[in-house]
Every structure is written in C-alpha cells, then in structure tokens.
Amino acid sequence: MTALPMFPLGSVLFPYTPLPLRVFEPRYLTLIGRILDEDDPRFGVVLIERGQEVGGGDQRRRIGTTARLVSISTGADALVAVAVGTERFSVDEWLADEPYPRAEVTPLPELDWNDQLTPMRTEAEAIVRRTLARAPEAPWDSGTELSDDPIAAAWQLAAIAPLGEYDRYALLQSATVGSLLRQIIDLTLEAELLWSDE
C-alpha cells in the first residue's frame, strides 16, 4: 500500500490520457505545492459518486488512476495544471482530509495485450470515431490521434468515447483488454442508439 494525495473529481481519468485542471480551492493548491517538491509529482484521481468537487463531504468511488503532473502555469484566479494518467489503483483506506484528501492505495495489475484482439480494437475505434462524429457536443474530435501502443490506444479509446461518467467508470474497472474493448463497443453503440432515437 502507498499513501497518495487524492484529487476527487466529477469525471473519470484513464491511463495514458491527459487531465487539464483548474486549481483554485486552498486544499488542492496546498496539494500541488507539496508534490511540486517531489522528483516525480503524482496524485490520485477518483470519481465522486455523490457530492461536489468543491468543499468536501463527497462520496468517492474505490477505483482510480494515478496522475503524473507534467506542467503548471498561473492563471488570473487559479493554477492551471496538466497531468497524465498512469496506472490504476484501488483505494484501501481513506485518510484524514486535512490538509487535503489522501488515501492508502494498492496498484492494480497492468492489462496485457494479445495480437488476436487487433480486429476488436479496430472495430472499437471505428465505432467510437463514427459516434463522435455524430454526437451532440462531444468533448473530443472524431479525428483525435491515438497512441501506437495498443494498450495505451485502448485506454485512449475509452477516454474519447462519448459516454457518461458511470459508463466510463465501468470501463476503468476492466480486468482485461478484451473486456475493455467489448464494453467500449457495447456502451458506445447503446449511446449511439439513444441519440438516433431522440
């Protein structure tokens, strides 16, 4: 187990994907200030199940992703930070929230790639890109580039798929690349059907 500073958010972070953050709450400014002193500044991101990002008192999901801080700049009224998701973890125990949230976490196993999954990955990418092109107000462009690494690309597909946060959390819990790709396909097709019925 490792004690990790935590940044609960209203959104899921996947491995190999960027996380832009606007940091203005005092406890998270303290968190960023503390980890900047480290050689490899990292913090954990978990999805808030109930409650708000600001002010505390939220209920948090158990599976999350470690984020590595890659850049920071100052805005007019906040710090602007960019981090990148690395490995997944499970929360074993929440520690005191002062001066900022922290938790004891255990890393989850990395997913293993099998070349037999290439057709499924190709299908998942085609469905996600097609749905993104039709999705109302999609946060990602249908031409978003993916990594050449198949594991990274699978997680990036999960990140750009136009899904709600609870579906994204289901993807984050995947135990194999095959189950991740299958869920990406199924959930994205369900989302596409919902839009076409509206």
One Martini backbone bead per residue (centre of mass of N, CA, C, O) as a GRO file, in nm:
protein
  198
    1MET     BB    1   0.099   0.034   0.017
    2THR     BB    2   0.004   0.380  -0.063
    3ALA     BB    3   0.036   0.714  -0.003
    4LEU     BB    4  -0.204   0.941  -0.160
    5PRO     BB    5  -0.282   1.205  -0.313
    6MET     BB    6  -0.615   1.349  -0.364
    7PHE     BB    7  -0.849   1.405  -0.660
    8PRO     BB    8  -1.161   1.454  -0.661
    9LEU     BB    9  -1.398   1.393  -0.931
   10GLY     BB   10  -1.655   1.428  -1.194
   11SER     BB   11  -1.431   1.240  -1.335
   12VAL     BB   12  -1.261   1.022  -1.542
   13LEU     BB   13  -0.941   0.866  -1.536
   14PHE     BB   14  -0.713   0.751  -1.771
   15PRO     BB   15  -0.480   0.597  -1.896
   16TYR     BB   16  -0.297   0.791  -2.127
   17THR     BB   17  -0.438   1.066  -2.028
   18PRO     BB   18  -0.535   1.381  -2.009
   19LEU     BB   19  -0.537   1.645  -1.733
   20PRO     BB   20  -0.709   1.923  -1.692
   21LEU     BB   21  -0.657   2.188  -1.440
   22ARG     BB   22  -0.840   2.397  -1.212
   23VAL     BB   23  -0.679   2.554  -0.935
   24PHE     BB   24  -0.840   2.706  -0.621
   25GLU     BB   25  -0.850   2.535  -0.385
   26PRO     BB   26  -0.661   2.537  -0.108
   27ARG     BB   27  -0.605   2.224  -0.074
   28TYR     BB   28  -0.501   2.190  -0.379
   29LEU     BB   29  -0.276   2.396  -0.366
   30THR     BB   30  -0.123   2.241  -0.149
   31LEU     BB   31  -0.084   1.979  -0.301
   32ILE     BB   32   0.077   2.095  -0.539
   33GLY     BB   33   0.303   2.222  -0.368
   34ARG     BB   34   0.406   1.953  -0.247
   35ILE     BB   35   0.462   1.783  -0.519
   36LEU     BB   36   0.675   1.983  -0.647
   37ASP     BB   37   0.911   1.865  -0.452
   38GLU     BB   38   0.909   1.624  -0.633
   39ASP     BB   39   1.044   1.424  -0.877
   40ASP     BB   40   0.740   1.267  -0.898
   41PRO     BB   41   0.453   1.416  -0.948
   42ARG     BB   42   0.169   1.278  -0.767
   43PHE     BB   43  -0.181   1.173  -0.805
   44GLY     BB   44  -0.511   1.096  -0.730
   45VAL     BB   45  -0.805   0.975  -0.916
   46VAL     BB   46  -1.154   1.007  -0.837
   47LEU     BB   47  -1.481   0.940  -0.838
   48ILE     BB   48  -1.767   1.107  -0.773
   49GLU     BB   49  -2.070   0.991  -0.659
   50ARG     BB   50  -2.125   1.215  -0.431
   51GLY     BB   51  -2.130   1.547  -0.482
   52GLN     BB   52  -1.868   1.784  -0.467
   53GLU     BB   53  -1.563   1.918  -0.553
   54VAL     BB   54  -1.639   2.145  -0.361
   55GLY     BB   55  -1.584   2.128   0.009
   56GLY     BB   56  -1.662   1.843   0.042
   57GLY     BB   57  -1.852   1.554   0.143
   58ASP     BB   58  -1.792   1.324  -0.041
   59GLN     BB   59  -1.842   1.043  -0.253
   60ARG     BB   60  -1.624   0.765  -0.338
   61ARG     BB   61  -1.458   0.580  -0.543
   62ARG     BB   62  -1.226   0.301  -0.551
   63ILE     BB   63  -1.138   0.349  -0.844
   64GLY     BB   64  -0.827   0.467  -0.993
   65THR     BB   65  -0.584   0.724  -1.103
   66THR     BB   66  -0.274   0.808  -1.170
   67ALA     BB   67  -0.116   1.133  -1.170
   68ARG     BB   68   0.112   1.316  -1.374
   69LEU     BB   69   0.281   1.597  -1.351
   70VAL     BB   70   0.372   1.824  -1.637
   71SER     BB   71   0.218   2.109  -1.578
   72ILE     BB   72   0.241   2.469  -1.485
   73SER     BB   73   0.022   2.756  -1.435
   74THR     BB   74  -0.084   3.094  -1.421
   75GLY     BB   75  -0.371   3.248  -1.357
   76ALA     BB   76  -0.586   3.486  -1.255
   77ASP     BB   77  -0.751   3.260  -1.029
   78ALA     BB   78  -0.546   3.014  -1.104
   79LEU     BB   79  -0.428   2.706  -1.150
   80VAL     BB   80  -0.270   2.542  -1.432
   81ALA     BB   81  -0.299   2.196  -1.492
   82VAL     BB   82  -0.111   1.907  -1.617
   83ALA     BB   83  -0.194   1.566  -1.659
   84VAL     BB   84  -0.119   1.204  -1.653
   85GLY     BB   85  -0.218   0.898  -1.686
   86THR     BB   86  -0.133   0.585  -1.552
   87GLU     BB   87  -0.214   0.399  -1.303
   88ARG     BB   88  -0.407   0.186  -1.136
   89PHE     BB   89  -0.630   0.177  -0.841
   90SER     BB   90  -0.704   0.092  -0.502
   91VAL     BB   91  -0.887   0.171  -0.225
   92ASP     BB   92  -0.830   0.098   0.117
   93GLU     BB   93  -0.793   0.398   0.260
   94TRP     BB   94  -0.903   0.674   0.416
   95LEU     BB   95  -0.780   0.966   0.512
   96ALA     BB   96  -0.730   1.254   0.614
   97ASP     BB   97  -0.834   1.572   0.468
   98GLU     BB   98  -0.590   1.691   0.617
   99PRO     BB   99  -0.517   1.932   0.397
  100TYR     BB  100  -0.587   1.679   0.213
  101PRO     BB  101  -0.663   1.427   0.033
  102ARG     BB  102  -0.610   1.078   0.136
  103ALA     BB  103  -0.467   0.746   0.046
  104GLU     BB  104  -0.466   0.407   0.053
  105VAL     BB  105  -0.299   0.218  -0.205
  106THR     BB  106  -0.338  -0.025  -0.480
  107PRO     BB  107  -0.216  -0.153  -0.742
  108LEU     BB  108  -0.308  -0.247  -1.054
  109PRO     BB  109  -0.295  -0.442  -1.302
  110GLU     BB  110  -0.179  -0.465  -1.595
  111LEU     BB  111  -0.253  -0.486  -1.916
  112ASP     BB  112  -0.270  -0.734  -2.172
  113TRP     BB  113  -0.158  -0.799  -2.488
  114ASN     BB  114  -0.329  -0.932  -2.789
  115ASP     BB  115  -0.325  -0.976  -3.129
  116GLN     BB  116  -0.621  -1.100  -3.145
  117LEU     BB  117  -0.749  -0.801  -3.074
  118THR     BB  118  -0.727  -0.618  -3.327
  119PRO     BB  119  -1.016  -0.631  -3.453
  120MET     BB  120  -1.157  -0.510  -3.201
  121ARG     BB  121  -1.003  -0.243  -3.197
  122THR     BB  122  -1.093  -0.152  -3.480
  123GLU     BB  123  -1.395  -0.154  -3.418
  124ALA     BB  124  -1.394   0.042  -3.179
  125GLU     BB  125  -1.275   0.283  -3.331
  126ALA     BB  126  -1.495   0.311  -3.547
  127ILE     BB  127  -1.734   0.357  -3.352
  128VAL     BB  128  -1.626   0.600  -3.198
  129ARG     BB  129  -1.579   0.789  -3.442
  130ARG     BB  130  -1.867   0.784  -3.552
  131THR     BB  131  -2.006   0.887  -3.292
  132LEU     BB  132  -1.850   1.151  -3.260
  133ALA     BB  133  -1.949   1.278  -3.532
  134ARG     BB  134  -2.267   1.267  -3.411
  135ALA     BB  135  -2.230   1.398  -3.151
  136PRO     BB  136  -2.344   1.601  -2.912
  137GLU     BB  137  -2.103   1.780  -2.780
  138ALA     BB  138  -1.825   1.663  -2.812
  139PRO     BB  139  -1.509   1.674  -2.649
  140TRP     BB  140  -1.414   1.512  -2.897
  141ASP     BB  141  -1.255   1.438  -3.181
  142SER     BB  142  -1.275   1.208  -3.444
  143GLY     BB  143  -0.944   1.272  -3.510
  144THR     BB  144  -0.811   1.164  -3.274
  145GLU     BB  145  -0.517   1.065  -3.165
  146LEU     BB  146  -0.340   0.761  -3.122
  147SER     BB  147  -0.156   0.536  -3.003
  148ASP     BB  148   0.070   0.277  -3.097
  149ASP     BB  149  -0.004   0.159  -2.838
  150PRO     BB  150  -0.249  -0.068  -2.761
  151ILE     BB  151  -0.307   0.001  -2.464
  152ALA     BB  152  -0.321   0.306  -2.485
  153ALA     BB  153  -0.543   0.310  -2.707
  154ALA     BB  154  -0.765   0.175  -2.541
  155TRP     BB  155  -0.781   0.397  -2.324
  156GLN     BB  156  -0.830   0.633  -2.523
  157LEU     BB  157  -1.098   0.528  -2.626
  158ALA     BB  158  -1.240   0.546  -2.355
  159ALA     BB  159  -1.201   0.860  -2.330
  160ILE     BB  160  -1.349   0.945  -2.618
  161ALA     BB  161  -1.596   0.822  -2.557
  162PRO     BB  162  -1.946   0.915  -2.560
  163LEU     BB  163  -1.980   0.908  -2.220
  164GLY     BB  164  -2.064   0.853  -1.917
  165GLU     BB  165  -1.927   0.825  -1.603
  166TYR     BB  166  -2.037   0.537  -1.532
  167ASP     BB  167  -1.933   0.403  -1.787
  168ARG     BB  168  -1.636   0.484  -1.746
  169TYR     BB  169  -1.604   0.331  -1.480
  170ALA     BB  170  -1.650   0.052  -1.598
  171LEU     BB  171  -1.397   0.062  -1.779
  172LEU     BB  172  -1.182   0.104  -1.550
  173GLN     BB  173  -1.246  -0.203  -1.429
  174SER     BB  174  -1.103  -0.362  -1.626
  175ALA     BB  175  -0.924  -0.683  -1.651
  176THR     BB  176  -0.921  -0.664  -1.971
  177VAL     BB  177  -0.891  -0.578  -2.296
  178GLY     BB  178  -1.134  -0.730  -2.403
  179SER     BB  179  -1.343  -0.605  -2.203
  180LEU     BB  180  -1.291  -0.314  -2.277
  181LEU     BB  181  -1.362  -0.329  -2.581
  182ARG     BB  182  -1.646  -0.449  -2.552
  183GLN     BB  183  -1.761  -0.211  -2.383
  184ILE     BB  184  -1.708   0.012  -2.580
  185ILE     BB  185  -1.891  -0.097  -2.798
  186ASP     BB  186  -2.160  -0.131  -2.640
  187LEU     BB  187  -2.185   0.160  -2.513
  188THR     BB  188  -2.164   0.320  -2.781
  189LEU     BB  189  -2.409   0.192  -2.922
  190GLU     BB  190  -2.613   0.282  -2.709
  191ALA     BB  191  -2.564   0.586  -2.742
  192GLU     BB  192  -2.634   0.600  -3.042
  193LEU     BB  193  -2.930   0.507  -3.012
  194LEU     BB  194  -3.027   0.738  -2.834
  195TRP     BB  195  -2.975   0.966  -3.042
  196SER     BB  196  -3.149   0.843  -3.280
  197ASP     BB  197  -3.425   0.865  -3.100
  198GLU     BB  198  -3.438   1.193  -3.060
   0.00000   0.00000   0.00000
